[in-house]
């Protein structure tokens, strides 16, 4: 039993040889396994995404009909950024992480996780349903705004009314994803795009002859429902489980919060701090002798202004607005592309779309690192361990840069062969291949910027507080993109639009890096900049080698294979020489991390 208020401290118990581990800390092996799982699921989804784009190109080509559908596809693209990938995750992962930290410390009262769900999910569903209904009704105005030069707006309106329903389904999918990732469960969230793309492909194949390109729009609507349904059972099991940690029955004397098999010695903290006595005035919920600051909650975490003391409202209106403004600004680059491309000859929107989808594959793979570690960073911040959060973010930035720059080298070197192999069949002609490859090479120049923006913004929002700097600098990047697009679309067409996109997002990434400080995760900017310079240098050499290898080869398959091999070998060799992202140390821990899932049962995230 805890000492009564005003009593003296209890006799100290000798601390164990190893320091107590934070409840939110995770091992490097768990992060490696989770990253490998997420990457495997992401690659499977990417393969199906390519199959979806191939089916679209084969059935409908790159003409006016496809342009009309892609204008309607703007709605799910925006919804996916706002509700799954960025917006919902930035708000809910820190909120659920804080609720789980409170649950782990045994905060008295209702379960904080269930309280958060009860307070947020019904209101969210009502708001999303209303937004979807407004989009259905306002589809003609939306199409006129997005693509005023479109040759067939009626087809785009019909498709938009179908895709608008994904606002509700994507919102539910994003909510489930954020909650599950905060619980360190990555299987169901990683599989949602597999279900999404599979449903779209099936719908197009079955209904294309009867419905035309409207079949693709219907597939988007049905695919959104599949994403939500794929995660609902997993989240329900976690919410229905008794609060107390892993769900494994606690042995007599074990930690009351579900710490596996850790018995509490006499005089230790009642919440499982092994062998650590609580000084007078320390946090009674497991703060390990740290006096609770004024205004902090019972778990030693300072509450944001306006936050609910019971955890029912763990995020403020300001945070939601800041996240939404940033996500809208980021996704508006696609709107800018389609606005300016709608005035070009038919097919320009399609060429930009196909180029973007292929070029972004390396970025999607690199972002899996951040998807896995964002809940870790948010939990570290919730527990007050800023140093652990900083070290994690710095490692993530350099590793993600290496992954995306390797892919960038391959994309730039092998663009014509890649596009030919993926799309040149059916209604997709050789002229479409040449135009798409040219755009893809320019677009790839901004991949590092896109990846860094996705990683850096998590440092601002992982604290669970509103930060207006990210939307402000995203606005600067959007203005730069608009100005450059207006200037470049005349002389360079779709390539000019892609170049403006790359320049605008790279400017945003630079400003986000320079703005990191005490209000976010305080990374060491000179150290990060020096670490990023190494993979950039390796990418320059690898791109030159890839172009040299792909040039003499005959045929798209041979050209792509030669260019990919040359770029990969040279990049890895230069990365080793420069020790980019500490690559020289990777061969030792990686085999153990890969071997571990085969020999040990995964116990994390339960």
C-alpha positions as CSV (number, residue, x, y, z in Angstrom):
1,X,0.0,0.0,0.0
2,X,1.2,3.5,-0.7
3,X,2.5,5.6,2.2
4,X,0.0,8.1,3.5
5,X,0.3,11.7,2.6
6,X,2.8,13.5,4.7
7,X,4.6,10.4,5.9
8,X,8.3,10.0,5.4
9,X,9.9,8.1,2.6
10,X,10.1,4.3,2.8
11,X,13.4,2.5,3.3
12,X,15.3,2.4,0.0
13,X,15.6,-1.0,-1.7
14,X,18.9,-1.6,-3.6
15,X,18.4,-1.0,-7.3
16,X,19.0,-3.9,-9.7
17,X,22.1,-4.0,-11.8
18,X,20.2,-2.9,-14.9
19,X,18.2,0.3,-15.1
20,X,14.5,-0.1,-15.2
21,X,13.1,0.0,-18.7
22,X,10.5,2.5,-19.7
23,X,7.1,0.9,-20.3
24,X,7.0,2.5,-23.7
25,X,10.5,1.4,-24.8
26,X,10.8,-1.3,-27.4
27,X,13.7,-3.4,-28.5
28,X,15.5,-2.9,-31.7
29,X,14.6,-6.4,-32.7
30,X,10.9,-5.6,-32.4
31,X,11.3,-2.5,-34.5
32,X,13.2,-4.5,-37.1
33,X,10.5,-7.2,-37.2
34,X,7.7,-4.6,-37.4
35,X,9.5,-2.7,-40.1
36,X,10.0,-5.9,-42.1
37,X,6.4,-6.9,-41.7
38,X,5.2,-3.4,-42.7
39,X,7.6,-3.3,-45.7
40,X,6.4,-6.7,-46.9
41,X,2.8,-5.7,-46.7
42,X,3.6,-2.3,-48.3
43,X,5.4,-4.0,-51.2
44,X,2.4,-6.4,-51.7
45,X,0.1,-3.4,-51.7
46,X,2.4,-1.7,-54.2
47,X,2.4,-4.6,-56.5
48,X,-1.4,-4.7,-56.4
49,X,-1.4,-0.9,-56.9
50,X,0.7,-1.4,-60.0
51,X,-1.7,-4.0,-61.2
52,X,-4.6,-1.6,-60.6
53,X,-2.8,1.1,-62.7
54,X,-2.0,-1.5,-65.3
55,X,-5.6,-2.5,-65.5
56,X,-6.6,1.1,-65.8
57,X,-4.1,1.8,-68.5
58,X,-5.0,-1.4,-70.4
59,X,-8.8,-0.9,-70.2
60,X,-9.0,2.9,-70.7
61,X,-5.5,4.1,-71.9
62,X,-4.4,7.7,-71.2
63,X,-7.1,9.8,-72.8
64,X,-10.1,11.9,-71.9
65,X,-12.0,9.1,-70.1
66,X,-9.1,8.3,-67.9
67,X,-8.5,12.0,-67.2
68,X,-12.2,12.3,-66.0
69,X,-11.7,9.4,-63.6
70,X,-8.5,10.8,-62.2
71,X,-10.2,14.1,-61.4
72,X,-12.7,12.0,-59.4
73,X,-9.8,10.1,-57.9
74,X,-8.6,13.4,-56.3
75,X,-11.2,12.8,-53.6
76,X,-9.8,9.5,-52.3
77,X,-6.3,10.7,-52.7
78,X,-7.0,13.7,-50.5
79,X,-9.0,11.6,-48.1
80,X,-6.2,9.0,-47.8
81,X,-3.7,11.8,-46.9
82,X,-6.1,13.5,-44.4
83,X,-7.7,10.4,-42.9
84,X,-5.2,7.6,-43.1
85,X,-1.6,8.5,-43.8
86,X,-1.1,12.0,-42.2
87,X,-4.0,13.8,-40.7
88,X,-5.7,11.1,-38.6
89,X,-2.4,9.5,-37.6
90,X,-0.9,12.8,-36.4
91,X,-3.8,13.5,-34.2
92,X,-4.8,10.0,-32.9
93,X,-1.4,8.2,-32.6
94,X,-0.2,10.7,-29.9
95,X,-3.7,10.6,-28.3
96,X,-3.8,6.8,-28.1
97,X,-0.2,6.7,-27.0
98,X,-1.0,9.0,-24.1
99,X,-4.1,7.0,-23.2
100,X,-2.0,3.8,-23.2
101,X,0.7,5.4,-21.1
102,X,-2.0,6.3,-18.5
103,X,-3.4,2.8,-18.7
104,X,0.1,1.4,-18.2
105,X,0.6,3.5,-15.1
106,X,-2.7,2.3,-13.6
107,X,-4.5,5.7,-13.5
108,X,-7.7,5.4,-11.4
109,X,-11.1,5.8,-13.0
110,X,-12.4,4.6,-16.4
111,X,-10.1,2.9,-18.9
112,X,-8.4,5.9,-20.7
113,X,-8.3,4.0,-24.1
114,X,-12.0,3.2,-24.0
115,X,-12.9,6.7,-22.8
116,X,-11.0,8.2,-25.8
117,X,-12.8,5.9,-28.3
118,X,-16.2,6.7,-26.7
119,X,-15.6,10.5,-26.9
120,X,-14.1,10.7,-30.4
121,X,-15.5,7.9,-32.7
122,X,-19.2,8.8,-32.7
123,X,-18.5,12.5,-33.4
124,X,-16.0,11.6,-36.1
125,X,-18.4,9.3,-37.9
126,X,-21.1,12.0,-37.9
127,X,-18.7,14.6,-39.3
128,X,-17.4,12.3,-42.0
129,X,-20.9,11.2,-43.1
130,X,-21.9,14.9,-43.4
131,X,-18.7,15.7,-45.4
132,X,-19.3,12.7,-47.8
133,X,-22.9,13.9,-48.4
134,X,-21.8,17.4,-49.2
135,X,-19.3,16.1,-51.7
136,X,-21.9,14.0,-53.4
137,X,-24.2,17.0,-53.7
138,X,-21.5,19.4,-54.7
139,X,-19.7,17.1,-57.2
140,X,-20.4,19.5,-60.3
141,X,-18.9,22.4,-58.5
142,X,-15.9,20.4,-57.3
143,X,-15.1,19.1,-60.8
144,X,-15.4,22.6,-62.2
145,X,-12.9,23.9,-59.5
146,X,-10.4,21.0,-59.9
147,X,-10.3,20.8,-63.7
148,X,-12.0,23.7,-65.5
149,X,-10.5,22.7,-68.8
150,X,-11.8,19.1,-68.8
151,X,-13.4,18.0,-72.0
152,X,-16.1,15.7,-70.4
153,X,-17.1,17.1,-67.0
154,X,-20.3,15.0,-66.8
155,X,-18.3,11.8,-66.6
156,X,-16.0,13.2,-64.0
157,X,-19.1,14.3,-61.9
158,X,-20.6,10.8,-62.1
159,X,-17.3,9.3,-60.9
160,X,-16.8,11.8,-58.2
161,X,-20.2,11.0,-56.7
162,X,-19.1,7.4,-56.3
163,X,-15.6,8.2,-54.9
164,X,-17.0,10.7,-52.4
165,X,-18.3,7.9,-50.3
166,X,-14.8,7.0,-49.4
167,X,-14.6,10.0,-47.0
168,X,-16.5,8.0,-44.4
169,X,-14.9,4.6,-45.1
170,X,-11.3,6.1,-45.3
171,X,-12.0,8.0,-42.0
172,X,-13.0,4.8,-40.2
173,X,-10.0,3.0,-41.7
174,X,-7.7,5.7,-40.6
175,X,-9.1,5.7,-37.1
176,X,-8.6,2.0,-36.8
177,X,-5.0,2.2,-38.2
178,X,-4.0,4.9,-35.8
179,X,-5.4,3.0,-32.8
180,X,-3.8,-0.3,-33.8
181,X,-0.4,1.3,-34.5
182,X,-0.5,3.0,-31.1
183,X,-1.0,-0.5,-29.7
184,X,2.0,-1.6,-31.8
185,X,-0.1,-3.8,-34.0
186,X,0.9,-3.5,-37.6
187,X,-0.5,-6.5,-39.5
188,X,-4.1,-5.3,-40.1
189,X,-3.1,-1.6,-40.8
190,X,-0.4,-2.8,-43.2
191,X,-2.9,-4.9,-45.1
192,X,-5.6,-2.3,-45.8
193,X,-4.2,-1.2,-49.2
194,X,-3.9,-4.8,-50.3
195,X,-7.7,-5.1,-49.7
196,X,-8.3,-1.7,-51.3
197,X,-6.4,-2.4,-54.5
198,X,-7.7,-6.0,-54.9
199,X,-11.3,-4.8,-54.7
200,X,-10.7,-2.0,-57.3
201,X,-9.0,-4.5,-59.7
202,X,-11.8,-7.0,-59.4
203,X,-14.5,-4.4,-59.9
204,X,-12.8,-3.0,-63.0
205,X,-12.4,-6.4,-64.5
206,X,-16.0,-7.4,-63.9
207,X,-17.8,-4.2,-64.8
208,X,-15.5,-2.3,-67.2
209,X,-17.4,-3.5,-70.3
210,X,-20.8,-2.4,-68.9
211,X,-19.9,0.7,-66.9
212,X,-16.8,2.0,-68.6
213,X,-14.5,4.0,-66.3
214,X,-17.3,4.3,-63.7
215,X,-16.3,0.8,-62.7
216,X,-13.0,2.1,-61.4
217,X,-14.9,4.7,-59.4
218,X,-17.2,2.1,-57.9
219,X,-14.1,0.0,-57.1
220,X,-12.7,2.9,-55.1
221,X,-16.0,3.2,-53.1
222,X,-16.1,-0.6,-52.4
223,X,-12.3,-0.7,-51.6
224,X,-12.7,2.0,-48.9
225,X,-15.3,-0.2,-47.2
226,X,-12.9,-3.2,-47.4
227,X,-10.1,-1.1,-45.7
228,X,-12.3,-0.4,-42.7
229,X,-13.7,-3.9,-42.4
230,X,-10.2,-5.4,-42.6
231,X,-9.2,-3.7,-39.3
232,X,-12.4,-3.6,-37.3
233,X,-12.1,-7.1,-35.8
234,X,-8.5,-6.5,-34.6
235,X,-9.3,-3.2,-33.0
236,X,-12.4,-4.7,-31.4
237,X,-10.4,-7.4,-29.7
238,X,-8.1,-4.9,-28.2
239,X,-10.8,-2.6,-26.9
240,X,-12.8,-5.6,-25.5
241,X,-9.7,-6.9,-23.7
242,X,-9.5,-6.2,-20.0
243,X,-7.2,-3.2,-19.3
244,X,-3.9,-4.3,-17.8
245,X,-1.4,-4.7,-20.5
246,X,-0.8,-7.8,-22.6
247,X,-3.9,-9.7,-21.7
248,X,-1.8,-12.5,-20.1
249,X,-3.0,-13.5,-16.6
250,X,-0.9,-11.8,-14.0
251,X,1.0,-14.0,-11.7
252,X,0.7,-13.4,-8.0
253,X,2.8,-10.4,-7.1
254,X,3.4,-9.4,-10.7
255,X,3.2,-5.8,-11.9
256,X,-0.4,-4.6,-11.7
257,X,-0.2,-3.1,-15.2
258,X,0.5,-6.3,-17.0
259,X,4.3,-6.2,-16.9
260,X,5.1,-9.9,-17.8
261,X,6.2,-11.7,-14.7
262,X,7.8,-8.8,-12.9
263,X,7.0,-9.2,-9.2
264,X,7.1,-6.1,-7.0
265,X,9.7,-6.2,-4.3
266,X,8.8,-4.8,-0.9
267,X,8.9,-1.0,-0.9
268,X,9.0,-0.7,-4.7
269,X,6.7,1.5,-6.8
270,X,3.2,-0.1,-6.9
271,X,3.1,0.4,-10.7
272,X,6.0,-1.9,-11.4
273,X,9.1,0.3,-11.1
274,X,11.5,-2.5,-10.2
275,X,13.4,-1.7,-7.0
276,X,12.9,2.0,-7.2
277,X,11.5,3.8,-4.2
278,X,9.3,6.8,-4.5
279,X,10.6,10.0,-3.0
280,X,8.2,12.3,-1.1
281,X,6.1,14.2,-3.6
282,X,7.0,11.9,-6.5
283,X,4.4,10.7,-9.0
284,X,2.3,8.0,-7.4
285,X,1.6,6.4,-10.8
286,X,5.0,5.2,-11.6
287,X,7.1,8.4,-12.2
288,X,10.2,6.7,-10.6
289,X,11.0,9.4,-8.1
290,X,10.3,12.3,-10.4
291,X,8.4,15.1,-8.8
292,X,5.3,16.0,-10.8
293,X,5.4,19.4,-12.2
294,X,2.6,21.9,-11.7
295,X,-0.1,21.4,-14.2
296,X,1.0,17.9,-15.1
297,X,-1.4,15.0,-15.0
298,X,-1.2,12.0,-12.7
299,X,1.1,10.3,-15.1
300,X,3.7,13.1,-15.1
301,X,2.8,14.3,-18.5
302,X,1.8,17.9,-18.9
303,X,-1.7,18.3,-20.4
304,X,-2.3,20.5,-23.3
305,X,-4.6,23.4,-22.7
306,X,-8.2,22.3,-22.9
307,X,-7.4,18.6,-22.7
308,X,-9.9,16.5,-20.7
309,X,-8.5,15.4,-17.4
310,X,-10.2,12.0,-17.9
311,X,-8.6,11.4,-21.2
312,X,-11.9,11.7,-23.0
313,X,-10.5,14.5,-25.2
314,X,-6.8,14.0,-25.5
315,X,-6.4,16.3,-28.4
316,X,-7.4,19.9,-28.9
317,X,-9.2,21.8,-31.6
318,X,-6.0,23.6,-32.4
319,X,-4.1,20.4,-33.0
320,X,-6.8,19.1,-35.3
321,X,-6.9,22.3,-37.3
322,X,-3.1,22.4,-37.6
323,X,-2.9,18.8,-38.8
324,X,-5.7,19.3,-41.3
325,X,-4.2,22.5,-42.7
326,X,-0.9,20.8,-43.2
327,X,-2.4,17.7,-44.8
328,X,-4.5,19.7,-47.1
329,X,-1.5,21.8,-48.1
330,X,0.5,18.7,-48.8
331,X,-2.1,17.0,-50.9
332,X,-2.9,20.2,-52.7
333,X,0.2,19.7,-54.8
334,X,-1.8,17.0,-56.7
335,X,-4.7,19.5,-57.1
336,X,-2.2,22.0,-58.5
337,X,-0.9,19.4,-61.0
338,X,-4.3,18.5,-62.3
339,X,-5.5,22.1,-62.5
340,X,-2.6,23.2,-64.7
341,X,-2.6,19.9,-66.7
342,X,-6.3,20.2,-67.5
343,X,-5.4,22.9,-70.0
344,X,-2.9,20.7,-71.8
345,X,-3.7,18.2,-74.5
346,X,-5.8,15.2,-73.4
347,X,-3.7,12.6,-71.5
348,X,-1.5,15.0,-69.6
349,X,-3.3,14.3,-66.3
350,X,-2.9,10.6,-66.9
351,X,0.8,10.9,-67.7
352,X,1.4,12.8,-64.5
353,X,-0.6,10.2,-62.5
354,X,1.2,7.2,-63.9
355,X,4.6,8.8,-63.4
356,X,3.7,9.8,-59.8
357,X,2.4,6.4,-58.9
358,X,5.5,4.6,-60.1
359,X,8.0,7.1,-58.8
360,X,6.5,7.1,-55.4
361,X,7.2,3.4,-54.8
362,X,10.6,4.0,-53.2
363,X,9.1,6.7,-51.0
364,X,6.3,4.4,-49.9
365,X,8.9,1.7,-48.9
366,X,11.0,4.3,-47.0
367,X,8.0,5.6,-45.2
368,X,7.4,2.2,-43.6
369,X,10.2,3.0,-41.2
370,X,8.4,6.1,-40.0
371,X,5.0,4.4,-39.8
372,X,6.5,1.8,-37.4
373,X,8.5,4.3,-35.3
374,X,6.0,7.2,-35.0
375,X,4.1,5.4,-32.2
376,X,7.4,4.8,-30.5
377,X,8.4,8.5,-30.7
378,X,4.9,9.5,-29.5
379,X,5.0,7.1,-26.6
380,X,8.5,8.4,-25.6
381,X,7.3,12.0,-25.7
382,X,4.2,11.0,-23.6
383,X,6.6,9.5,-21.0
384,X,8.9,12.5,-21.0
385,X,11.9,10.7,-22.6
386,X,12.9,13.4,-25.2
387,X,16.3,11.9,-25.7
388,X,15.0,8.6,-26.8
389,X,12.6,10.3,-29.2
390,X,15.4,12.5,-30.6
391,X,17.7,9.6,-31.2
392,X,14.9,7.6,-32.9
393,X,14.0,10.5,-35.3
394,X,17.7,11.1,-36.2
395,X,18.2,7.4,-37.1
396,X,15.0,7.3,-39.1
397,X,15.8,10.3,-41.2
398,X,19.1,8.9,-42.4
399,X,17.8,5.4,-43.0
400,X,14.8,6.7,-44.9
401,X,17.0,8.9,-47.0
402,X,19.1,6.0,-48.0
403,X,16.1,3.9,-49.0
404,X,14.4,6.6,-51.1
405,X,17.6,7.8,-52.8
406,X,18.5,4.3,-53.9
407,X,15.0,4.0,-55.4
408,X,15.4,7.5,-57.0
409,X,18.6,6.4,-58.7
410,X,16.9,3.4,-60.3
411,X,13.8,5.4,-61.3
412,X,15.8,8.2,-63.0
413,X,18.2,5.7,-64.8
414,X,15.5,3.2,-65.9
415,X,12.3,5.3,-66.4
416,X,11.6,4.4,-70.1
417,X,12.1,0.7,-69.6
418,X,10.0,0.7,-66.4
419,X,7.1,2.5,-68.0
420,X,7.3,0.3,-71.1
421,X,7.2,-2.9,-69.1
422,X,4.5,-1.8,-66.8
423,X,2.0,0.0,-69.0
424,X,2.7,-0.2,-72.8
425,X,-0.1,-2.6,-73.8
426,X,-3.7,-2.3,-74.9
427,X,-4.8,1.4,-75.1
428,X,-1.5,2.7,-73.7
429,X,0.8,3.6,-76.6
430,X,4.5,4.1,-77.2
431,X,3.9,7.9,-77.2
432,X,2.3,7.6,-73.7
433,X,5.4,5.6,-72.6
434,X,7.8,8.4,-73.7
435,X,5.7,11.2,-72.2
436,X,5.2,9.3,-68.8
437,X,8.9,8.4,-68.6
438,X,10.0,12.0,-69.2
439,X,7.7,13.2,-66.4
440,X,8.7,10.5,-64.1
441,X,12.4,11.4,-64.3
442,X,11.6,15.0,-63.3
443,X,9.2,14.0,-60.6
444,X,11.7,11.6,-59.0
445,X,13.9,14.6,-58.2
446,X,11.5,15.5,-55.4
447,X,11.3,12.1,-53.8
448,X,13.8,12.9,-51.0
449,X,11.8,16.1,-50.2
450,X,8.5,14.2,-50.1
451,X,10.1,11.6,-47.8
452,X,11.7,14.1,-45.5
453,X,8.4,16.1,-45.2
454,X,6.6,12.9,-44.2
455,X,9.2,12.1,-41.6
456,X,9.9,15.6,-40.2
457,X,6.3,16.6,-39.6
458,X,5.9,13.7,-37.2
459,X,8.4,15.4,-35.0
460,X,6.2,18.4,-34.7
461,X,2.9,16.5,-34.0
462,X,4.3,13.6,-31.9
463,X,4.0,15.9,-28.8
464,X,0.2,15.9,-29.1
465,X,0.2,19.7,-29.1
466,X,-0.8,22.1,-31.9
467,X,2.1,23.4,-33.9
468,X,1.4,26.0,-36.6
469,X,4.9,26.0,-38.1
470,X,4.3,22.9,-40.4
471,X,1.1,24.2,-42.1
472,X,2.8,27.6,-42.5
473,X,5.9,26.2,-44.3
474,X,3.7,23.8,-46.2
475,X,1.8,26.9,-47.4
476,X,5.1,28.5,-48.5
477,X,5.8,25.3,-50.5
478,X,2.4,25.4,-52.1
479,X,2.8,29.0,-53.2
480,X,6.2,28.2,-54.7
481,X,4.6,25.2,-56.5
482,X,1.8,27.3,-57.9
483,X,4.2,30.1,-59.1
484,X,6.6,27.7,-60.7
485,X,3.9,25.6,-62.3
486,X,2.4,28.8,-63.9
487,X,5.8,29.7,-65.2
488,X,6.9,26.3,-66.4
489,X,3.7,24.8,-67.8
490,X,3.9,26.8,-71.0
491,X,7.4,25.9,-72.2
492,X,7.7,22.4,-70.7
493,X,4.1,21.1,-70.3
494,X,3.7,18.2,-67.8
495,X,7.4,18.1,-67.2
496,X,7.3,21.7,-65.9
497,X,4.5,20.8,-63.6
498,X,6.5,17.9,-62.2
499,X,9.5,20.1,-61.7
500,X,7.5,22.6,-59.8
501,X,6.2,19.9,-57.6
502,X,9.7,18.7,-56.8
503,X,11.0,22.2,-56.1
504,X,8.0,23.1,-53.8
505,X,8.2,20.0,-51.7
506,X,12.0,20.2,-51.4
507,X,11.7,23.8,-50.1
508,X,9.1,22.6,-47.5
509,X,11.4,19.8,-46.3
510,X,14.3,22.3,-45.9
511,X,12.2,24.7,-43.8
512,X,10.8,21.9,-41.7
513,X,14.3,20.7,-40.9
514,X,15.5,24.2,-40.0
515,X,12.5,24.8,-37.8
516,X,13.0,21.8,-35.4
517,X,13.6,22.9,-31.9
518,X,12.3,22.6,-28.3
519,X,8.7,22.8,-29.3
520,X,9.1,19.6,-31.3
521,X,11.6,16.8,-31.1
522,X,14.9,18.7,-30.8
523,X,17.1,16.9,-33.3
524,X,20.6,18.1,-33.9
525,X,20.3,19.8,-37.3
526,X,24.0,19.9,-38.2
527,X,24.4,16.3,-37.4
528,X,21.3,15.3,-39.5
529,X,22.4,17.5,-42.4
530,X,25.8,15.9,-42.5
531,X,24.3,12.4,-42.3
532,X,21.9,13.2,-45.2
533,X,24.7,14.5,-47.4
534,X,26.3,11.0,-47.6
535,X,23.4,9.2,-49.3
536,X,22.8,12.1,-51.6
537,X,26.4,11.8,-52.8
538,X,25.9,8.0,-53.2
539,X,22.7,8.7,-55.2
540,X,24.5,11.0,-57.7
541,X,27.1,8.4,-58.5
542,X,24.5,5.6,-58.7
543,X,22.3,7.5,-61.1
544,X,25.2,8.2,-63.4
545,X,26.2,4.5,-63.3
546,X,22.6,3.4,-63.9
547,X,22.2,5.7,-67.0
548,X,25.5,4.3,-68.3
549,X,24.3,0.7,-67.8
550,X,20.8,1.2,-69.2
551,X,21.9,3.0,-72.4
552,X,23.6,0.3,-74.4
553,X,21.2,-2.5,-73.6
554,X,18.6,-3.6,-76.2
555,X,15.0,-3.9,-75.2
556,X,13.1,-2.5,-72.2
557,X,13.7,-5.6,-70.0
558,X,17.5,-5.7,-70.6
559,X,17.8,-2.0,-70.2
560,X,15.8,-1.9,-67.0
561,X,17.8,-4.9,-65.5
562,X,21.2,-3.4,-66.5
563,X,20.4,0.1,-65.2
564,X,18.9,-1.2,-62.0
565,X,21.9,-3.5,-61.3
566,X,24.4,-0.8,-62.0
567,X,22.7,1.8,-59.9
568,X,22.1,-0.5,-57.0
569,X,25.7,-1.9,-56.9
570,X,27.2,1.6,-57.1
571,X,24.9,3.1,-54.5
572,X,25.6,0.3,-52.0
573,X,29.3,0.5,-52.6
574,X,29.4,4.3,-52.1
575,X,27.1,4.0,-49.1
576,X,29.5,1.6,-47.6
577,X,32.5,3.8,-48.3
578,X,30.8,6.8,-46.9
579,X,29.1,4.8,-44.0
580,X,25.8,6.3,-44.9
581,X,23.2,5.6,-42.1
582,X,25.8,3.5,-40.3
583,X,25.5,0.9,-43.0
584,X,28.8,-0.8,-42.0
585,X,27.2,-2.0,-38.8
586,X,24.1,-3.4,-40.4
587,X,25.4,-6.9,-41.4
588,X,25.7,-7.9,-37.7
589,X,22.4,-7.1,-36.1
590,X,20.2,-7.6,-39.2
591,X,20.6,-11.4,-39.5
592,X,19.7,-11.8,-35.8
593,X,16.7,-9.5,-36.3
594,X,15.5,-11.5,-39.4
595,X,16.2,-14.9,-37.7
596,X,14.4,-14.0,-34.5
597,X,10.8,-14.2,-35.8
598,X,11.5,-17.8,-37.0
599,X,12.6,-19.0,-33.6
600,X,10.7,-16.8,-31.1
601,X,7.0,-16.0,-30.7
602,X,6.2,-12.3,-31.2
603,X,4.9,-11.0,-27.9
604,X,4.9,-7.2,-28.5
605,X,1.8,-5.3,-29.3
606,X,-0.6,-7.6,-27.4
